[in-house]
Amino acid sequence: MSLEKFVSMASRLFFFGAFVLLGLAVLERGANAFGYTILHFRGGRLLELAVVLLVFVIAMQVRELREELKRRRP
């Protein structure tokens, strides 16, 4: 497996994971509003983890873009 395919796969996985964590955070917040809990994490902590994953996705996308621009330069 080439590095480009691995980075692309990791980027997609992190992006999907971030949205799953966002959904869990919203669900946990709604449950907390009614006095219940689903996970032992606070909703804010789940949002922090989602943002961390999105920062990695952005960094990987910027890296891919930079490499593509280097290839196009004569």
Sequence and secondary structure as in RCSB ss.txt:
>XXXX:A:sequence
MSLEKFVSMASRLFFFGAFVLLGLAVLERGANAFGYTILHFRGGRLLELAVVLLVFVIAMQVRELREELKRRRP
>XXXX:A:secstr
  HHHHHHHHHHHHHHHHHHHHHHHHHHHHHHHTT  SSSS HHHHHHHHHHHHHHHHHHHHHHHHHHHHHH  
